[in-house]
Amino acid sequence: MNPPEDSSKVTTEDYIGFMKEYGIEFEGRILPEKWGEYTAMFEDIRRIGELGPKEFIEMFHPDDKYLDEKRIKASELVNEAWNCLKNMDSEYGWRKEVEFTAFERFDSEVVCHVCLYRRWKPKFEAKPIDRVEAERLQKRRGRRHLCTCTLLQRAGPNVDSQYSRMFAREIDKHMDHEDLPEHLKKRLRRRPDRVIGLGATHTLRHYLPNLRTKYCPFRSANVIYPFIVIEAKTAESKDASFGSILRQTAFVTRTCLRLQQNLQEDTGIPHQCIVWSFAIIGEEWRLYAAVPDGSKVQIFDIWHGSVLFPEGSLQLLLIIDYLCDWASDIYRMSIIKCITGGGPNTLNSRLSPSGTDISSLAGDSELIALRAMSLPSRSSLAPELSNGDMDGLASSSSSQFPEVELLVQINSSALLNRPDTYSWQRWATAEQNPWPWVQKATIRHSSRVELRSLQVTMPEEIHLLRACLESWFPGLSVKDAAKKVLISLQDDNLAVTTSVNATYWQNDRSKESILEVRALVYFRSRLSSEEWHIKRQVLSILCSEKAIEAISHIANLSFSIRRSFNGRDRSQCEKFLRAINSLNLVGGTRSASLALGKSQLSLQVVTDSAGSPIFEWGKFTPQRDDGVTGDEFCGILSRTLNEPQKYVPDLLTPYVKNKSFMYTIPIDSDCRGSPVTAFELLPFRTKGILVKNSKTTSAKSIRNFCFLITDENVQFDDEARLGQLLEETYKAGELFAMVKANETYDQADRTFIRKWIRILKGQLPQDTLVE
């Protein structure tokens, strides 16, 4: 670090005084009780710092590439250090031969620009302090693959692109200190040897102008939220001491830390603020960690080592690997959550998928260089591309992302929030009624429905499609998964070509347009034995022509898809919307029939009586058995809706929408639903059906029987009427089971039902025991 340029020299006493004034404290002792939330990271580094070459070798198979790489690199580092020492090299010589070699991880690709897989995986991996985030990251790390490309394969285009680098650094540049008066800034005006931070990717540049706080202490603004400070001196330097380096870098470290603190305070989103500092004197290295302590800065001494010896060089390389892993998988993700607003879906609906830049927590194809930083290409009617062109689908930074409105809609607030006029929710939970029979059975109406919608706009970028397919089909290779999807997209029994309303976002501007897509729309309905209400799920997969080309490229198959019968037509958008939502108002007997039959439907194009094509729900009947099966569609719905944190990588959140509705279908609304020809109806003979839960469970909250009313005019406050209907249902034999096809009602079941009937009809007291 060059000396201050102000005429008034800053003495050691001055530094000490300034540090006390601004609360910068150094703790040289190893005191884990003071480490707080940083304990796990510091202990990881301490363990690495106690590792010897022999112990390290025993941790690997003899042929492990990572082991070979580290042993070779550590040996090179030792040789370079000895050469510098023998030659009494200058500070620049030491830095060039030793420091630059040690920090190569931060100057190279994290993900191969050819295969999009990780270039390396550290032996020691950092973990988030949040347990849930740690589990999510661990699962995603388990799905990653390592690059197997040769040096010759990687020596292609983009290998030297600045956008391939996740991190950036400034060397020997003036830093503008944060939260200091001008006169002190001038006195402390120095140029740190090296500062490492996040690279200014497209996503970061998109959001940074909206921040109210600074994000870079340098004029060029290329290093975003720096987190590593490096200061080196030669052993021959007359003022060379670790104490002097600590004092000289104290305010550099504080400034980097304050940028993170200011971001956290401004956004209100939790972030683990920390800055790492390397102090180097010749062959001796020390690592410090600066963390906030209220308004103060606490600096801890974490590791010492000498690169003249194999153990010191090896430890240094492993620590730098650990910090690079932490920076890419944890620190970077945390910063992006802060600047984009955080939340379970880090990127909200206004963010274009340049946000795939947050992919550090994704699967194999995450930290993609240039392609991850670009917006997906547009064009639903793009010309056919060659295989070579397909690899560059996302290379255009000026392209736009189509955001498709949510197709499944329950618009009426009266429908969602209508009062329980008919008391249909009277026995929704056992806690609402103390009578013994309510602990064993319940009464529900088939017009009370939970609707859950999952909508996926398939990305047009190869690496994002890979991540999507890996998430959907965890047991298949990406190529086999792509084949399945492509086969189903070409199946006219399962998919339709239509137009949808889309909003194209670029920066802060939006443009309404019509997008032609191939749509796979899948519907399923069932009666839940846990809550005893009808659950419906709709999966809509929308593919532009360019997305289909990308899927075809991954699958290595040609494709032929029927074009829209009306082209890009706004009226067709409305027809498509009406068709998808036509099941929303199906209630009563048809609702129960859909649920008890565990119906699987797909949206299809059929011909009406006049010979015109129309959209209509039909039975799920694939033309081929090697496409996406009904069970696989169910799996996609179940995993994505129930465990989105696990199965929706953060880089895919802009492409995935889901919404849930719980509503009551009003009387006489069923006639406005989908036509009866769309599905088969079960021939119920009474105004209700009795359903038995065949699942073996010890949960007290799950009741054994449900009397499901199908008549829209039955009110639940007339218990005698309900008892009469239950008796009619029982005598007519309208008895069903949830699990076993040949389930029978045994004598105990029938005894309970007869007693239940008498209780409802008022022939037995409500508190009659039913066991």
N, C-alpha and C positions, 0 to 999 in steps of 0.2 A: 504494500500500500504506500503510495506516494505521500510525502509529508504535507501538512496543511499549507495552503497558498497564501493565507492571511499573514500579514507582517508580524502579528503578535503570536509568537511560538506557544503552542500548548504544551505545558510541562506535565510531568507525571502527576504532580500535585493538582494541577488543573483538571486532568482527567478524573482523578479520584473524587474531586469535589463535584464535578458535573454528574458523575455516576451516582453519587449519594443524593444529589438534588433531584435526579429523575428516577430514583428508585431502582437502579440496576445493581443487583447483588449477585456475587459469585459464591457458589457453594462447592468447594473443592473436595469435601469428604463424600464418601459413598454412603448416603443416608436414604435408603429406600422409603423410609416412613415419610419423607418429604416429597416423594415423587407423585403421589396422588393418582390421577387418572392416566398418567404417563408410565406407570409402573411396568405394565406388560411390555411396552416397547423398549424401555431402558433395560429391563431384565433380559430381553432377547439379545440386545447388543452386548450386554455384559457376558452372556453365555458364549456368544460368538468370539468375544475377546479373550476367552479362556481356552479356545480350541487350538490344538496343535495339529501339525500335518498328519501324524500317524492316526490320531483319532478321527480326523476328517476323512482319510482314505478308507477307514473301516466302515464308514457310513454308506459306502457306495459299492455297487458291483464293479469289478475291475475294468469292465469295458464301458463304463458310463462316460458319456461325452462331457457332461458338466464337470466331472472329476478331472478329466484330462485337461479341459480348458483352464480350470482354476490352478492346477499344478503348474502348467506351462506358463500362465500369466504371472503367477507368483514368482517363479524362477526368473522370468524376464525382469520383473520389478526389482528383485534383489540385485541382479547384474547391473541394471541401469543405475541403481543407487550407489553401488560400489564404484562404478566408473566415475560418477559425479564427485564422489568423496575423494577418490584418488587424484582427480584432475582439479580439485578445488574449484569446481564449477561455479558460475555466477547464479544468482537467483533465477534468471531466465532459463539457464541450462537445467537446473533442478526441476523447474516447473515443466519445461518442455519434455524432458526425458522420463520423469517420474509422475508428477501430478497429472499431466494430460493423459498418460497411459492408464493411471488408476481410475480416472473418471470417464473412461470411454463409454460406459453404459449410458451416461446422460447425453452423449453426443451421437448416439446411434439409434437405429430403428428398434422399437419395442416389438413391432409386428412386421413380418415380411411383406413387402409391397407386391410380391408375386403371388404367393399362396394365401396371404392374409392370416396366417397362423403366427403364434408367438415365436419370436426368435430364440427365446431362452426362458428357463424357469428356475428361480432361485431355490436353493436348498432350504433357506430359512425365509418364511413368508410372514409379512406383517398382517395383523388382524385389526379390524375396527374395534373400538371399545364397546359399541353397542352389540349385544349378543345376537339379536335378530339379523343385523347387518353382517355380522361375522359369519353366521350360518349361511346366509345367501351367497356371500362371496366364496365361501368354501365349496359350495355346490357348483358354482360357476367355474371355479378353478379346476374342479374335478372333470369338467366337460371339455377343457381346453386341449388343443393338440399343439405339438411343436413343429416348427418349420423343418422340412427335410430337403429344401432346395439346395442345390449346389452353388458354389461361389459364382460359377459361370451363369447360372440361371438368374441369380440376383443381380448380376452386373448388367441389368437392362435399364429401361427408362425409369425415371423417378428415383433412382437409387440415391441421388444426391439432392433430391428436392427438400427444401426447407420445411415443406408441409408434412414430410414423413417424420419429423421430429416432434415428439410430444413435449419436449423440454427445450428451453432456450437459456442462453447465458450471456452475461456481459462481462468483459474482461477489461480491467483498468479504466473504468468509466466513472465520471462524477455522479454521486448520488445525492438526491435532494432529501434531506432528513425530514421525517414526519413529526408534526406537533412540537416543533422547536421554534423559538424566536429567531428572527433574521440574523441578529448579531452572533448568536451561537452557531447557526448554520454556517456562517462564513468562517468562524474559527475552527469548526469541525469538518470543513470541506475537504474530503479525501476521495481517493479512488481505490476501492477495494480490489484486490487481485482478481477475484472471480466471484460472481453471484449467479446462482442457478435458480430458475423459476419455471413456471408453465409457459409453453409456447403459445403465441397469439393465433390460435386456430380460428376458423370461420365462426364457429358458435360463440367463442369468447368475444370476438370482435363485434358480433351482432348485439350482445348484451352489455358490454362494458360501457358504451356511451350513456346508458341509462342509469349507471351507478352514481350515487351522490358522493362517493368517497374515492380517493386515489387507489389505483391498483398497481402502479409501477413507479419506482423511485427514480427511474432514468428518463432522460429526455426522449429517447427513441421509442419508449413504451413497448419494447419487444419482449420483455421479461415480465410475465404476469404473476403477481403474488409470489415473489421469490421466497425460497425456503432453505437454501443452503448458501452459506458465506464461507469463502476460502481465503485465507491469508497466509502467505509463505515468506520466509526469510532464509538466507544462507546462514550456516553455522558460524561463518567468519564475520558476520555483521556485528558491529560493535554494540548495537542496541538490541541484539537478538535475545529475547526471552519470552517465554509463554505469557508471562504477566503483561509485558508490553503489548503483545498481540491482542490479548484479551481487552486491554484498555482501548486500543486503537479501533478494534472492531465492535466495541460495545454499542455504539450508537448506530452503526450499520445494522447490527443484529436487531436492535430495538426498532429501527424503522421498518424492517421487513416484518417483524412481529406486529407492529401497530397497524400495518396495512390489513393484516388478517383480522385483528381485533375490531378495526373500524368497520370492515365488511360484516362481521358477525353482529355488531351492535346496530348497524344500519338496517340489516335485513331481519334481525330477530331469529335467525336460523342457527341452531347449534353447529359449532365448528371447533375442532380441536386445534387450537392455535399453537404452533411450534416452529422454531427455526433452528436448524442444525448449523454448527460452525466448526470448520476444520482449521486448526492452527498447526503450521508446519515450520519446523526449523531443520533444514537439511534433511537428514534421514528420519528425524523424530516427528511423529504425527500424534495429534491429540484431537479428540472429538468432544465437543460440548453441545448441550441442548439448552436453548433459551425458551422459557415458557412464561406465560403471564401469571402474576401473583397479585390479583387485584389490579391496582394501578401501577404496580411495580413489575420488574422483569427479574426472574430468577434464572441464573445460568448454572447448569449442573455439569460437572466433569464426568464423562461417561466412559472414555476409553483412551489408553495410551499404547503406542506401539512403535517399533522401529522397522523400517522396510529394508534394513541391512540383513535381516534374518528371515528365513522362510515362514516362521509362524506369524511374524508381524505383517509381512506382505499378504499372506493368505487371509489373515483376519481382516485386513483393510479391504481387500477385494470382496469378501463375503459381506462386510458391513455396508459397502457401497451398493452391492446387489440388493441387500435388504432395504436400504433407503430408496433405491430406484423402484422396487416393488411397492413399497409403501406410498411413494409419490404417485405412481400410476394407478394403483387400485384403490387408494383410500383418500389421500390428500386432494388429488385432482377432482375426484368425484364429489368430495365435500365442498370444494370451492364452486364447482358448477351448480350444485344444489343451491348454494347461497345466491348466486347471481341470477338463477332462473326461477327462484321462488320456492324451491324445495318441494316437500310433499311426497306421497307415495309414487305419483307419476311426475317425475322431476320436470318434464317438459310439458307445459300446458298446451291448450289447443291452439294458441297463437304462435307456437314455435315450429318453425320449419325443421325438417329432419336433418338439417345441418347439425342438429343436436345429437346426432349419433356420435358425435365427439365425446359424449359421456360414456362411451362404451367400455370404459376400463373395468366395469363389473360384468361384462357379458361373457359369452362363450369363446369359441375358437377365433371368431372373426372380428374380435372387438377392436382393438386400438388401431384400426386401419388408418393409414396415413392420409394421403391426399384425398382418397375417395371418401373417407369418413368425414372429411371437413367440408365436402361440397354438398349442395342441395341436390336431391334426386332430380333426374331429368324429367321433363314433362312429356308431352305428346302421346295421346292415346292412339293416334293414328300414324305412328312413326314408320318410316320406311324400314324394310327388313335389313337387319345388320348382319355383318359377317361375324364369325366367332372372334376374330381379332378385335372388332369394334365393341363386342359385348363386354370385354374387360374394361372398357372405358365408359360404361354407361353413366357413371356418376362424376365424370371428370369436369363437367361444366359447372362452374361456380355461379353462373348467372341464371341457372334453371330454377324452376318453381316447383313447389310441392302442393298437390291437390288435396285439400281437406274436404272430405265428403260428409255432408250432414248426417246425423244419426237417423237411420232409416226406420227403425222401430220406434213408433211414437204413441204415447198416451197423452194427448194434449189437454184433455178436459180436466180442469182442477176439480170439478164436481165429481168426476169419475174417480179421482184419486183420493179425495178428501170427503166424500159423501158420508153423511151420518148413517149409523147402523140401524136403518129404519125397520128392518125385518128381524133384528136381533140375531143375525147370522153368525156373529162373532161371540155369542153368549158363552159357549163352552170352548173358546179358543185355547185356554190354559186351564189346567186342573186347579190352579190356585184361585181361580175366580169363583169356584163353587166348592163347598166343603163336603158335599154328599159323597158317600162311599163309591157309588157307581161311577162318578166322574173321574175317579182315580184309575178306572179300568177301561173306560170307554168315552167316546166323544161324539158329538153330532156336528156335521159340517155341511156346507152347501157347495155344489159344484160350480156356482157362479162367483165364488170367491177365489181369486187367482193371483199367483205370484208369477210375473213375467220377467225374465232376465234376457237381455240382449247382448251379444258379443259381435262386434263389427271390426273386421280387419281389412284395411286397404293395403294390399300387398305392395311392398316397396319395389322400386325398379332397379335398385342397386344390388349387384351380385352378393356382396358381403352381408348386406342386411337380409337378403333372401335366405342365405345360408343360416344365419342366426335364427330366423323365423322357422325354417324347416327343422333345424335341430331341436328347437323348443317344442314343436308340434309332434315330432316323431322321434322321441329319444332313443328308441330301439333300432332305428334304421340309419343307414348312411344317408348323407345329404342327397346324393344322386338318386337313390331309390325313393326317398321321400319326394323329390321333385318329379319323378316319373309318376307316382301315385296322383299327385295334385294335377299334373298335366293331363293325365288320362281322364280324371273327373271333370276337368274344365272342358274337355272335348265331348263329354257325354251330355246329349240334349235332354236326357231324363233327369239330370241333376243340375245343369247350369243353363243360364239364359244370357243372351247378349242384350244389353239395355243401356239407357242413359241415366246418369245421376247428376244432381246439382252439386257443383264443387266450388270451393273458394281457393284461389291460388294466392298463397302468401309469399311475399319476398320482402325481406326486411320488415318494415311496418306497414307496407302497402298490401291491399287485398284487391282481388278482381274476381267477380262472379262469372262462372262459365258452366258449360255442360261437358261432362266427361263420359265417353263411351267406355263401358267396362263389360267384362265377362263376369257374371255373378254366380257363385255357389251359395244358395240360401237353404239352410237346413233347419227343420223344426222338430222338436220332440216334446212330449208331454207325459207326465206321470203323476201319480198320487204319492206324496211323501208320507211314509209311515212314522217319521219323526215329528213333524208338525201337523200332519193330517190335513194338509191343504194341497191343492193342485198346483204343480210347478210346470211352467212352460219355459222353454229355452229356444232362442233363435240365434243361429250362427250365420253371419253374412260375410262372405269372402269376396272382395272386389279386386279384380285384376285389370289394369289397363293393358293395352296391346303390348306396350313395352315391357311391362312386368311379365307377361306371358312369354315374351321372347327371352327374357332373362331366365325364367324357369326352364324353358326349352333348352337353353344353353347349358344349365347345370345338369339337366337330365340327359343331355346329348341325344335328344329326340327332335324330330320335326313335328310341327303341329298344324292342324287345320281346324279352324273354329268358324262357326256360322256367324255371319255378320248380322247386325240389327236389322229388323224388317222396316224400321222407320228412320234409321240413321240417328244422328244426334238431334233429338227432338224434345223440347221441354214438355210437351204433352205426354210423351212416353215416360218421362221422369215421374209425373203424377200418377200414371197408370201403374208403374212399378211400385211406388209407395203405397198406393191403395191395395195392391195385391198382397204385399208383405204384411200389411196391418189388418188384412181382412179376417184373420183368426182372432184378433184381439177381443172382439165382441161376441165370440162363440161361447155361449153359456149353457146352463141347464143340462139336458140329456146329452147333447153333443159334446159338451165340455167333459162330462164324466166318461163318455165313450172314448174320447181322445186319451184321457188319462189312464183308464183301466186297460185300454188296448196298448198302452205304452207306444203310442203312434210315433212313427218317424216319417216326416213328409219332406218333400223338396219342391221348390218353386219351379214351374215348368211353363213352356209356351205350348198352348193347345189351340185348336181351331174352334170357334164358336159356330152356331147354327148357320150364320151367314157366310161362313168360310173365312172369317177374319181371325188373325192370330191374337190371342189374349194371354195374359199371365194368370196362372191358376195353381193352387196347391195340389199336389198329387202324391201318391204313395211313393216312398223312397225305394226305387227299383233301379239300381245301376245296370247299365248295359253290359259292363264287364266286371269281373270280380277282382281285378288287379288295380282298381282305383282306390280312392279313399272309402273305407267301409263305414257303415253306420256306427259300429263300435269305436272306430277311430275318430269320427266326428264327435261322438259323445265324450271321448277322452280329451279332445281339444277343448271342448266346452267346460268339462269338469275341472281340468287342471288350470285353465286360464282364469275362469271365474272364481274358483275357490282358493287358488294359491298364486295370484298374479305376481307376487314378489319373487316367487321361485321360477315361474315359467314364462314370464314376460321380461326379457332383458331390458334394461333401462334404455338402450339405444332403439328399442322398438316401440316405446310408449307413444310416440306421436302417431303411430299407425294403428293403434288399438283403442277402441272405444267400448266401454261396457256400461250398462245402466240397468237398474232393477226397478220394477213397479209392483206394488201390492195394491190391488183394487177390486172393487165389487162390480160385476157386470149388471147394469140396471135391468129391470123387468122389461121384456119385449125388445131387448137389444139383439137377441140371438138371431132374429130374422134378418138383421143387417150384416151378419157375418158371412164367412166364406160359403159357397154353395155346397149342398150335401154331397154332390158328386165328387168332391175333393178327397173324401176319405170314407171308410166303411164305418157304419154305426153298429154298436152292439144292441141287440134287441131287448132292452130293459122292459119289463112288464109292469113295473110299479113306479111310484113316484120317488123311490129311493132305493139304494142298494146297501148291503151290509158288507163291510170289508174287514178281514182279519189280518193282523200283523203276524206273519209266520216267523219273523226274525227272533232269534233267541237273544234276549238282552236283560241285563239287571237294572237298567236305568229306570228309575221310578217315574220320570217325566214322560216316558213313551208308553202310550196306552194301547191295549190289545185290540180294541175294536173301534171302528168308525162307521156311524150311520150317515152315509152321504146322500143328502137330499138333492134330487135333480129337478123337482118342480119349482118353477120360479115364484109361485104364489104362496108357498108355505112359509109361515112366520114361526120363528123359534120360541116366541113367548107363549104359545099355546101348547103346553106340554102334553095334554090329553090327546090333541090331534097328532102330535109326534109319536106318541105311544101307539095310536091306531095305525099310523103309516108304517111304523117299525114292525108291528104284528103282521100287516099285509105283506110286507117284504119278506119276513121270515117264513110265512106260510107259502109264499110263491117260490121260495127257494132261490131268491136273488142274493146268493151268498158267494162272496169272492175272497181270494187270499192274495197277499202281496207278493209272496216269493215262490212258493212251491206250486207247480202246475196242478198237481193232484191233491192239494191240501184238503183235508176233511175237517168238519166241525165235530169235535168229540162230545161226549155226554156232558162234560163240565162246561164246555162252551155253550151248549144248548140250554143247560140249566140257568146259566147266567143271563142269556138273552131273554128267556121267558120271564125271569125275575125283573130284568130291566124294563120289559114291556109293561109289566104290572105297576112298577114304580112310576113310570111316565103317565100311565092312565089313571094314577091316583088310587090304585087298588092296594098298594103297599106304601108304608111311610117312606119319605125321601132318605131317612137315615138307616134304612134296612141294609144289613151287611150282605155283601155279594160274593164273598170269598167262597 
